[in-house]
Amino acid sequence: MTDTREVFPGDEVAVEEEYLASDGTFAKDGKIYASQMGTLELDDDECIARVISPNPPNILKPGDTVYAIVQDIRKTMATADVVAKEGTERGIGGETYATIHVSKISDGYTDEVSKELRKGDYIRASVIGVKPSLQLSTKGPRNGVIRSLCGTCKTELVKKKGGLYCEKCDKTSPRKLAEDYGDVVL
């Protein structure tokens, strides 16, 4: 490293004849500029210019565990809005609209999403893809529905025989439950 200094977005940090733009930088008209605030690192060995942020955005990647609310159900797909990433209190940067394909809901065979998830369910899921869109999976014992309300009376449902039960309406409905359903504090 030949140079380390604090920079702000828009600061000129190098020229493209000497370095390539990397994390936290962008190139325009032969010059490299900082795209975020942080510490500039000019790496002479790899010939790259990068800016390391002291508080980087929380960008989702495959393997991350997230919490989401199911927004819509179709026969072969559910959509959900990701609200948090496990292990961090910082908000999520970027796309939070995600899809869950029917084949990614349960370890067993499922032919219809509505047999496993319902609109309004709070779920824990794994990120399995981010391009071209955010894709989730609720496979595995740790993932699945962590909280759900009755569709009729909005009472919180309780776990009963692998499904969910509304004590007020005396109705049972199947779900793909997380092993700790009802124990997760939101």
RAFEN-V169862 format. One record per backbone hydrogen bond with DSSP energy under -0.5 kcal/mol. CO is the residue of the C=O (numbers start at 0). NH is the residue of the N-H. E is the energy in kcal/mol with one decimal. If there is no record, write none. Layout:
[[CO;NH;E] [CO;NH;E]]
//
This chain:
[[2;41;-1.5] [4;39;-3.6] [6;37;-2.0] [7;10;-2.4] [10;33;-2.4] [13;31;-3.0] [14;17;-1.5] [14;18;-2.1] [19;48;-2.8] [21;24;-1.9] [22;50;-2.7] [23;34;-2.9] [23;35;-0.9] [25;32;-3.1] [27;30;-1.8] [29;15;-2.7] [30;27;-2.8] [31;12;-3.1] [31;13;-1.4] [32;25;-2.2] [33;9;-3.2] [37;6;-2.9] [37;39;-0.6] [38;51;-2.7] [39;4;-0.7] [40;42;-0.7] [40;49;-2.3] [41;1;-1.8] [41;2;-0.6] [41;43;-0.8] [42;46;-1.3] [42;47;-1.4] [46;19;-2.2] [47;42;-2.9] [48;21;-1.9] [49;40;-3.2] [50;52;-0.6] [51;38;-2.5] [52;55;-0.5] [56;58;-1.4] [57;92;-2.2] [60;63;-2.2] [63;126;-2.8] [64;85;-2.9] [65;124;-2.5] [66;82;-2.7] [66;83;-1.5] [67;122;-3.0] [68;80;-2.4] [69;119;-2.8] [71;78;-2.3] [74;112;-1.9] [75;101;-2.5] [76;73;-2.7] [77;99;-2.6] [78;70;-2.9] [78;71;-1.5] [79;81;-0.6] [79;97;-3.0] [80;68;-1.8] [83;66;-2.6] [84;87;-1.4] [90;57;-0.6] [92;59;-0.5] [95;81;-3.1] [95;97;-0.5] [96;133;-0.6] [97;79;-2.4] [98;135;-2.8] [99;77;-2.2] [100;103;-2.4] [101;104;-1.1] [101;105;-0.5] [103;137;-2.2] [103;138;-0.7] [111;114;-1.6] [112;115;-2.5] [112;116;-2.4] [115;175;-2.5] [117;120;-2.1] [120;69;-2.6] [120;122;-0.5] [121;145;-3.1] [121;146;-1.4] [122;67;-2.2] [123;143;-2.4] [124;65;-2.9] [125;136;-1.9] [126;62;-2.9] [128;134;-2.9] [133;98;-2.0] [134;127;-2.7] [134;128;-1.4] [136;125;-2.8] [140;178;-2.8] [143;123;-2.4] [144;177;-2.3] [145;181;-1.8] [146;121;-2.8] [147;156;-2.7] [149;153;-1.4] [154;149;-2.8] [157;164;-2.7] [159;162;-1.6] [161;174;-0.6] [162;159;-2.4] [163;172;-2.8] [164;157;-2.6] [164;166;-0.7] [165;169;-1.7] [165;170;-0.9] [170;165;-2.9] [172;163;-3.0] [174;176;-1.1] [175;144;-2.9] [177;180;-1.9] [179;182;-2.5] [179;183;-0.5] [183;185;-0.6]]
//
